[in-house]
Amino acid sequence: MAKSRNSLFDWPRQAPSAALHCLADADFILGLELGPPDWWQTWQQQRLAELLKWTSLTGLSQRPVQRRNDYRSQFEPGAPRVPPDHGRLEAYQSSGSSGVPVTFWRSELATRINVSHYWADHRRQGRDLRTSMAVITGTPGPHSGNHKQLLADPWLHPGPQMGRNAPQFTMREHATWICEHAPNYLATTPATLSSILSIIEMEHLKAPRISQVMTSSHVVEPALRDRARRVLAASIRDRYSCEEIGPIAFQCPESDDYYHVAVANTLVEVVDNYGKPLPEGEPGSVLVTGLHQWASPAVRYDLGDIAALHAHCPACGATVPALSQLLGRKYFLLNSATDGLRHVRILAEHWLACADVREHRVVQTGARTFRAEVVLDHPMTELERKALSDMLARLIGSEFTITLVQLDAIPWPPSAKRHEFVGWQP
Ligand SMILES: [Zn+2]
């Protein structure tokens, strides 16, 4: 059998250092989570002290909340430096999904810790990485054919992995592709998963059995978990992250309601509108501090997300803090003066029951006003207009004024992510 770099056949004389690091990192990450609380607390305090010394700051509690605009103006001017043991730096551009794109820098060390966290989550969630996995996101990048076969790693991920560049295909094509390939695991966004489930049900496709769906990038509402269980027999295991610092929390392996804070990567606070910590279990703004993000430091960085914080995971006994009631970006929530922020998902079947809608987007334009944009292949009839208006009033709320407009194409922002609901911030 041919020898190759990174192969298993050089062992025990050689083993790839990236794989060894990842295995050791994962042991450390999961060890902190299950060990006595003073392990992660002591370790975090040391990392935080080093970070603050590096950034010449005095103490976290005295730091003002860092907003997205502050972060942008702080780090865009030029390439920063880091200590040599953090490795080379690379520039990244956030998608700007909340309106303000940000350029930031990340070191090799910070990237390694990010990657190790996602791999550690495979172990946390008991995944068998010898079985098949499909990825439908923007990450695989453009490819020919229906998907690209990702390179197997005999040390860390020996099973077959199919990467599919989400924007290249329609939702119907994603649904039939998933039914055809029936992977054991699927990684995608909640919106793509929701559309796939709708199409499988509406078109009576033969649904595959999927063990776990790994989601990220947007809120997972309880109804989506129920639909994934019903249609695919799949359990959703969500990952909560941001582009600037990477993983923030991973769903508890024993509960849909709690997320274990990734204490080996980030320090999380939940605060009120004045930046003051909220009592346990009370939802507020999420602030994150990236412990390895020395190139473009995020210290008490306000993501614009809402969640509640708990001292430990109430579901499984992990000793690290846990998040619950994760509502995600305020930017994608309905903002109601009476009920506060809430999540809205209008399913494909809701739209299609009213008209042959090809694309749609709902934008909140003011405290009580919405604009619903639809693309049809014919001029909208009065019957369709009435059906759509009634459906939107039912799902969004009859107290709002909703203006329905037909467009030739929806002016999506230049990003791989298409957000079909955009909220309003006064
Ligand atoms: Zn737990």
Boltz pocket constraint, residues with backbone or C-beta under 6 A from the ligand:
constraints:
  - pocket:
      binder: B
      contacts: [[A, 252], [A, 253], [A, 254], [A, 255], [A, 258], [A, 260], [A, 313], [A, 314], [A, 315], [A, 316], [A, 317], [A, 318]]
      max_distance: 6.0
